[in-house]
Amino acid sequence: MHIGVIGATGTIGSRVVTEALGRGHTVTAFSRDASRVTEDRPNITWRSVDVFDAASVAGALPGMDVLISGYQPGNAARDMADTLRRSIADPTVYATAARALLKALESHPRTRLVVIGGAGSLEIAPGVVHADSDDVVRESLDGLGLPREYAVAVRGHREALNVLRLSDRLWTYFSPAEDIAPGERTGRFRVGGDHPVLDAEGRSRISAEDAAVALVDEAELPRFVQRRFTVGY
């Protein structure tokens, strides 16, 4: 299988690349400036791409089975503070990127798109999503040590999902657990749909490594085409 990964140097994207290569897939890894990447692993090609340029993305799609987008403003793996600033300054970038990716797929309708989004669009009650409640968002951000101003980006991720939901392309939206960070690859987690998956202590959490496992699982055996899914312990 040929898998493309946008944001391939990011926290989740880099682990998706490693997981896909470990399973024997061919990977095209995208970053803003691929010339900076030193790579000696087999079966991987690095390319520069502008996620907002649909023609640029479409030019890389021939022969690709699945495109996984882990787009974030900046690179959170290298400078989280910069990514937070950029996300707060313009929370519309997630929806804008989603529109460009869908536009790129118009000429490649068989290529599946998996967008790595946020947990804020998960339902905390029937018909009520996390991002709708100011109190819930503030509590979550406080617990994660994130600035409360990041609430606009939480809602920005939700708008990207709404963009996808209006499309007839082969899209999937991945909402990781609320607490996601580098950790251990266990391969043991639970998969959910529109509601957060909580552990025995009521926490929504997953390692970036296990998120990558879930994403490559979905690439290999699609279960959530034109749907959202989530994972957690």
N, C-alpha and C positions, 0 to 999 in steps of 0.2 A: 504494500500500500504506500502511496505517496502522500505525505502529510506536510502541509505548510504551517508554519508557526510565526505569527506576527507578535512582536514583543519577545523575541527568543532570548534576549539577554536579561529579562526580568525575573522576578522571584518565582512565579508560576511557569512562565514560558520556558525558562531555561530547564526546568525540571520536566516539562512536557517533551522537550527535545531529547533529553537523556532517556526518558521512559520509552519514547517511540523508537529511538535507535536501539535500545536494549531489546526491543521485541522484533528487531530485524526490518523495520520500515525504512523507507527512503524519506529524508527530511529536507525541505527547503526552509531555511531559517531566515527570517526577515528582521532587520533592524533599521534604524534611521540612517546609520552609516556603517555598512558592513565592512568597509575597508579597515576599520579599527579592530576587527575580530581576527584572532589567530586561532586556527582550527586544524586539528590533525586527525579527527575521527573519521572513519569511513562512512559513506552513504549520507553525507550531509553537504549541502551547498548553501552558502550565505549570500543573500542579496539585500541590497538597499531598497526600501519601499517607503512611499508616503501614503499612509493609511487614508488620508483625506482625498487622494487622487485616484478615482475609480479606474481610470485608464492604466495607471501604474500597477494597481493590484491585478486588474484583468490580464495584463501582459504576462504575469507570472503564473496564471492559473492553468494553462494547457497541461494536461496529463496529471493534474493534481486531484486526488480523491476527496480530501478534506482540508479545509483551511481553518485553523484554530487561531482566533485573535485574542491576544492578551494585552491589547493596546491600553496604555496608560499615558497621561501626559508626563513627560520626563521618564526617568527610570527609578522606580521606587527602590529597587534592589541596591542602587548606588547612592541615592540621595532622596530619602523619604520626605524630608522637609520640602524639597523642591517640588516633588509630585503633589504634595498636599497644597502648596501655594498655587500651583497651576490649576489644580482641580477646583479649588475654591474660586479662583479668579474667573474661570469659564467652565461651569458645569455642563454646558451644552455640548462639549466636545464628544461625549460618549454617543449621543444620538447622532451627531454629525458623522462620526466614524461609521456607525451602523448603516446609515444611509449610503455612504460611499461603498461599503462592502457589498451591500445588496445590489447597488448599481453595477459593480464589477461582475457579479454573478449573472447578470442578465445575458451575457454572452457565453456563459458556462453553467447552464442550469443544472447539470448533473453533479457539480461540485458542491459538497455540503459545507456549511459554515457553522462553526461553533464559536460563540462569543462568550468570553469569560467576563462576567459582570460583577454585580454586588449582591449582598444579602438583603439590602433594604427593601427590595420588592417582594420578599417572601411574606406570606400571609400569617399574621399573628392571631387572627380571628376570621370567621367567614366573611369574605369580601373586604377585609381590612388589612392593608399591608403595613409592614414595619415603618416605611417612610412616611405614612400618613399621620403618624402620631409624633408630635414634637417631643413629648415627654419620653417616649420610648427611644427615639433617636438620640436624644441628649444622654439618656442613661447608658445606652450602648456605646456612644463615643467616649463618655467618661470612663467606662470600664475598660475600653481598649487604649486609653491614653491618647486619644485623638482630639483635636480642637473641635469645639462645638460648631464652628463655622463650616466644618466639613459636611454638615447636614445637606448643604446645597448639592454636593457631589453625590451623596447617597440618592438624592432625588434625580440627579442627572443620569445615574445608572438605570433607574426605573424608567426614565423616558426612552432610553435606548431599547429596553425590552418592549416598550409600547410600539416603537418603530418596527421592530422585528415582527411583532404580532400582526401587523397590517400587511405583511409580505407573504407571497405564495412561494418563496424560495425555500430550499431545504436547509432551514436554519435550526439551530439549537442554542438555547441560552443557559449558561451555567452560573448558578448562584452558589459560590463557595460558602462554607460555614462562616459565621460572623467573625470568629477568631481564627485566622489562618496565618501561619508563620512557618518558616523552615523548621524541619523536625525529622521524624523517622518515617521511612517507607515501610508500612506494615501490610498494606494490601487488604486490611480489614476495616471496613467502615460500612455504614448504611446509606442507602440511596433513597432520596425522597423527591417529591414533585414541587408543589407550590408552598409547602410548609417547612419550616426549619427542622432539621434533624437534631435532637437534643440528647446529650448523654445522661447518665444516671443522676448527675448533679444539676441538670437543667441547662447545661452550657452548649452552645453551638460552636463546635471547634473541629478543625481538621489540619493536618500538616500540609504544607505545600507539596510534599512528595506524594502523599496519598491523593491530593486533588489531581495531580498529574496522572496518577493511575486511573482515576475515574474518567478523566478526559480522554485518555487513549483507549480505555474500554469503550467509551461511547463512539469514538472514531472507528473502532474495529467492528462493533456490533451496535448499530444505531437503535436506540430505544425511545429517543425523545425528539424525533423530527417534528419541527414546528411546535415545540414545547420547551418548557424550562425544566431543569432538574437541579437538585442540590445534593450534597453529601455531608456526613458528619459521623462522629463516633457514637 
